[in-house]
Amino acid sequence: MKVFVTGGSGLVGSTVIDLLLSRGDEVLAIDNFATGRRDNIKPQPRLQLIEESIVHERVVDGLIGDFRPDVVVHTAASYKNPDDWQEDALTNCVGSANIARSCKNHKVARLIYFQTALCYGTKPLEQPITLTHPLNPVNSSYAISKTAGEHYIQLSGVDWVTFRLANIVGPRNVSGPLPIFFDRLAQGKRCFVTEARRDFVFVRDLARTVVMAANGTGTGTYHFSSGRDVAIRELYDAVVQAMQLNHYPEPEIRPLGPDDAPTILLDPSRTFRDFGEVEFTPLDEIVAETVAYYRQHGVQGGYTHLRTEQKP
Ligand SMILES: NC(=O)c1ccc[n+]([C@@H]2O[C@H](COP(=O)([O-])OP(=O)(O)OC[C@H]3O[C@@H](n4cnc5c(N)ncnc54)[C@H](O)[C@@H]3O)[C@@H](O)[C@H]2O)c1
């Protein structure tokens, strides 16, 4: 299979690429390294990585037109500066429109997209959130632009799959609390935790399902989530345990920020129906592997689309 992967140096993109290459697929990837690490994927005979932005329509159309992929896995997204509305709008709206249009032009068989649970807003009407919950991407440039992007994917007329995601973590994770906890604890610095709860899911568990979708399983919108949440404090404790710290600063407990949802639980039943039961890796195993990765490769990022979180 020939697969075009946007955001190929990111957490999800590079992990999907690893799996595709391991089965013998041919991959063309694009990344501008806004948040992706250069060392996440290395060029090799069946993998080509182009340093470019999906915002450039001619580049995108030229690459897809020449490569003629069977499937496009569109993971590229902008989120690292919550005040940079222009970059979010360019990458997430214009870039996604470019991808959708090119897939249509060149008759790509499948287009796979990744959406934030913030598309439902920070005060969802139900828990777990079902797929019929109204879209309400308020309060966040990231959520607004990702939701516009999702609409362009649907507008393309290409057979599409959207995975609306829980918190995806694992080695190469540059956003959210995990890299920040590791980085601060490694320096003996105090962290803060909010009372929020989240569903942390291993990136390789997601990648297996994405490859099934690339093969033709499923169509339309899915929640990729275990359906179970843990307190952020539990994630902190798992990092402490994986780092084998005997002495560490007790974290400060802070109230939830204004755009911080107390919990985000996504109802995964349609995913399990169409893709089968997903085996979710336990949190302590995910964190142990991620901490080992940070020890070997260092931490980059600690990016967040929220304004309230601590920076490394
Ligand atoms: N990780 C999560 O918890 C999570 C949750 C919800 C949704 N998502 C979505 O999943 C997808 C993958 O996220 P991730 O966690 O792998 O993030 P990531 O930051 O690791 O990867 C995104 C990649 O896109 C690249 N990129 C950004 N702008 C680009 C541009 N204009 N042109 C080309 N490449 C560009 C970045 O450099 C990076 O390599 C994104 O679409 C994101 O919105 C992720």
The ligand as an SDF file (V2000), in Angstrom:
LIG
                    3D

 44 48  0  0  0  0  0  0  0  0999 V2000
   -2.0790   13.6190   21.0340 N   0  0  0  0  0  0  0  0  0  0  0  0
   -3.3150   13.8320   21.4440 C   0  0  0  0  0  0  0  0  0  0  0  0
   -3.6550   13.6120   22.6150 O   0  0  0  0  0  0  0  0  0  0  0  0
   -4.3590   14.3280   20.4810 C   0  0  0  0  0  0  0  0  0  0  0  0
   -5.6510   14.5260   20.9510 C   0  0  0  0  0  0  0  0  0  0  0  0
   -6.6210   14.9650   20.0780 C   0  0  0  0  0  0  0  0  0  0  0  0
   -6.3200   15.1650   18.7470 C   0  0  0  0  0  0  0  0  0  0  0  0
   -5.0590   14.9760   18.3150 N   0  0  0  0  0  0  0  0  0  0  0  0
   -4.7800   15.1790   16.8830 C   0  0  0  0  0  0  0  0  0  0  0  0
   -3.9610   14.1100   16.4500 O   0  0  0  0  0  0  0  0  0  0  0  0
   -3.0850   14.5620   15.4350 C   0  0  0  0  0  0  0  0  0  0  0  0
   -1.6650   14.1810   15.7900 C   0  0  0  0  0  0  0  0  0  0  0  0
   -1.2820   14.8210   17.0010 O   0  0  0  0  0  0  0  0  0  0  0  0
    0.0860   14.4760   17.7130 P   0  0  0  0  0  0  0  0  0  0  0  0
   -0.2080   14.2220   19.1280 O   0  0  0  0  0  0  0  0  0  0  0  0
    0.8170   13.4460   16.9270 O   0  0  0  0  0  0  0  0  0  0  0  0
    0.8090   15.8950   17.6170 O   0  0  0  0  0  0  0  0  0  0  0  0
    2.3000   16.2010   17.2190 P   0  0  0  0  0  0  0  0  0  0  0  0
    2.5300   17.6370   17.5360 O   0  0  0  0  0  0  0  0  0  0  0  0
    3.2210   15.2040   17.8090 O   0  0  0  0  0  0  0  0  0  0  0  0
    2.2680   15.9920   15.6380 O   0  0  0  0  0  0  0  0  0  0  0  0
    1.7560   16.9590   14.7310 C   0  0  0  0  0  0  0  0  0  0  0  0
    2.7660   17.0770   13.6070 C   0  0  0  0  0  0  0  0  0  0  0  0
    2.2820   17.9970   12.6180 O   0  0  0  0  0  0  0  0  0  0  0  0
    3.3970   18.7810   12.1900 C   0  0  0  0  0  0  0  0  0  0  0  0
    2.8830   20.0170   11.5960 N   0  0  0  0  0  0  0  0  0  0  0  0
    2.3290   21.0820   12.2250 C   0  0  0  0  0  0  0  0  0  0  0  0
    1.9770   22.0290   11.3410 N   0  0  0  0  0  0  0  0  0  0  0  0
    2.3170   21.5420   10.1120 C   0  0  0  0  0  0  0  0  0  0  0  0
    2.2220   22.0630    8.7880 C   0  0  0  0  0  0  0  0  0  0  0  0
    1.6770   23.2720    8.5450 N   0  0  0  0  0  0  0  0  0  0  0  0
    2.6670   21.3160    7.7620 N   0  0  0  0  0  0  0  0  0  0  0  0
    3.2270   20.0830    7.9960 C   0  0  0  0  0  0  0  0  0  0  0  0
    3.3370   19.5420    9.2370 N   0  0  0  0  0  0  0  0  0  0  0  0
    2.8980   20.2690   10.2770 C   0  0  0  0  0  0  0  0  0  0  0  0
    4.2120   18.9850   13.4530 C   0  0  0  0  0  0  0  0  0  0  0  0
    5.5300   19.4120   13.2280 O   0  0  0  0  0  0  0  0  0  0  0  0
    4.1220   17.6090   14.0830 C   0  0  0  0  0  0  0  0  0  0  0  0
    5.1500   16.7680   13.6310 O   0  0  0  0  0  0  0  0  0  0  0  0
   -3.3260   16.0750   15.3080 C   0  0  0  0  0  0  0  0  0  0  0  0
   -4.1810   16.2790   14.2110 O   0  0  0  0  0  0  0  0  0  0  0  0
   -4.0120   16.4470   16.5880 C   0  0  0  0  0  0  0  0  0  0  0  0
   -4.8670   17.5640   16.4130 O   0  0  0  0  0  0  0  0  0  0  0  0
   -4.0560   14.5710   19.1370 C   0  0  0  0  0  0  0  0  0  0  0  0
  1  2  1  0
  2  3  2  0
  2  4  1  0
  4  5  1  0
  4 44  2  0
  5  6  2  0
  6  7  1  0
  7  8  2  0
  8  9  1  0
  8 44  1  0
  9 10  1  0
  9 42  1  0
 10 11  1  0
 11 12  1  0
 11 40  1  0
 12 13  1  0
 13 14  1  0
 14 15  2  0
 14 16  1  0
 14 17  1  0
 17 18  1  0
 18 19  2  0
 18 20  1  0
 18 21  1  0
 21 22  1  0
 22 23  1  0
 23 24  1  0
 23 38  1  0
 24 25  1  0
 25 26  1  0
 25 36  1  0
 26 27  1  0
 26 35  1  0
 27 28  2  0
 28 29  1  0
 29 30  1  0
 29 35  2  0
 30 31  1  0
 30 32  2  0
 32 33  1  0
 33 34  2  0
 34 35  1  0
 36 37  1  0
 36 38  1  0
 38 39  1  0
 40 41  1  0
 40 42  1  0
 42 43  1  0
M  CHG  2   8   1  16  -1
M  END
$$$$
